[in-house]
Amino acid sequence: MSFKNIRREDASRAVIVHGILLTYTLVALYPIFLVVINAFKTRKAIFRDPMGFPNAETFSLEGFTKVLAKSNFEVFFYNSFTVTVITIAIVLLLAAMAAWALSEYKFPGNTVLALYLAIGIMVPIRLGSVSILNLIVDLGLINTLTALVLVYVAQGLPLAIFILTEFMHQIPKDLKEAARCDGVGEFKIFFAVILPLIRPAVATVAVFTMIPIWNDLWFPLILAPGDGKQTITLGVQQFIGQYVTDWNAVLASLSLAIIPILILYLIFSRQLIRGLTSGAVK
Amino acid sequence: MADLKLDQIHKSYGAVDVLHGIDLDVKDGEFVVFVGPSGCGKSTLLRIIAGLEDITSGDLMIDGDLVNTKSPRDRGIAMVFQSYALYPHMTVYKNMAFGLKLDKQDKAAIDARVREAARILQLDQLLDRRPSELSGGQRQRVAIGRAIVRQPKVFLFDEPLSNLDAALRVQTRLEIAKLHQELKSTIVYVTHDQVEAMTLADKIVVMNGGNVEQVGSPMQLYHHPQTRFVAGFIGSPAMNFTKVSIDKVEPGKVTVSIPGGTPSVLPFDVDQNELGNQVELGIRPEHLSLGDGGELTVHGEVDVVEKLGDSTYLYLKLANGDRVTVRAPGHSRVKIGETVTASVSAGAAHLFSGGGKAFAKVDCPAEYSADE
């Protein structure tokens, strides 16, 4: 087989792979696209021509005005944002430290502990909803954002620890030993040498942690449904009635809800892409 | 700067013993090289000195202090790794200053020390670069610089040249030698390359299978190896060995017969009990010369010829199947298939017992002696 043929085969394979990925991207993005274009249309136009773009006749900001004027949208926003950011911060710190301990220090029960944490990935936290609700009630934390943060930290930790442990294993042993010979203490090695090196992995974990939290409806519904404590996904529900759904408002608030998470994603994404490839190539 | 003392250092991983009681004294300012084949325990011993491995039993003293249980940072050592182990996210300057900064030292003092180290190692122009923007040799210099700024009692080098290409290795080797002259510091250096060991060391420690085979100056090891292992390890190309039997033992003299050669009288002190035993004769390729001018001759068929320009290596096959390498002059015209005679003066020969111990040589000629 000549050199040319190999290249042609590679090219056709790339076309196929990219075709599949592109199709998947379109399928995944289409609903979001529909939400966004319909958010800018009149109620009638949404039902008459759901696929159509807003035009001069059908364009309307009715949904947005309703959402911003008639509901505590900024409160929902604030709640969601607070819960997500605080959770990410706690998960990243605790998971990185746990991963460092599991990968670097040999102590009795090391493997058992790692396995125990890995089981957390496989068991959905929602199975424990009833006990979690009881616990939160007993702690007097019902209708607080603290309750949500605690539950989300528990939910996010296992996967975060698992991913970070793998990354920490890849850091050359010499580097840690050089730091020890350099007179650097263990905490300082962790914060000044290890953490900067696994930044891509930390970004990956941040994205994996933040998206399910931002989108979650279940725990806000059972743990913090009270006024002033609702998150954005729960807040949107007030426009969805048993008989009538205010689609303008629902679509407008969903469109708005995309923005903060998109910003967070953009912050992490440059690191994330490096993280995914560096994990794959090595 | 300080001296270093190892007393009966043992190391085992579970049931596997890797170091069997190492005793060693390193004097202040001495350049000591641990050399040996891979798996001989030389790196483990260095890591024990650094404090990166625990001691199973035995005592380790640095500057008179027992440091067995001290962490690396409290031992006053600095280590240079084979893989450089630079912090990839820091500039050259920060790499060197990092340890000092954590020590809460005065900023101006840190700066002065880093710049001084950079000057010694010619890194002045590179202080703002990241390790990824440096060549291998430059990275290794930064790693050395990071060790220098700590002003340690003992420098530890773990195969620092192994990742460099041949030309750079020679150049960096010279720089390390110069550095030692300039700093007059105690250095422990691990390598598997006997050329590095010979060129750098004040004192070489040859290790094999977790034991110290011999400690001595490069010339002592070259001229007076105490075991067959040391004789074979030091010197390039390696010493030739061939089995001989002892025919006659007299005080200070022993007669051996070489296969394919004539019986020869060699100046060794050998016990009467060895009479008739098989022992090993060792001759360095560079001591052999073509023709029968010496007291000890071998005949063999040349089966490989390597021309290096300044010299030519002839690989002879003896009658008993043993191989002998001869270093002939570069202008030698010997061809493959020829049968040649090579000889050596009796004073250049080495004789090893069946157990691999060297027999004592009597009246060693000056040209084959380490005495100055």
Interface residues (C-beta under 8 A of the other chain):
Chain A: P172 D174 L175 E177 A178 A179 R180 C181 D182 G183 V184 G185 K188 A192 V193 P196 L197
Chain B: A50 G51 L52 S71 P72 R73 I77 A78 M79 F81 Q82 S83 A85 L86 Y87 P88 H89 F98 G99 L102 D103 A143 R146 R150 L156
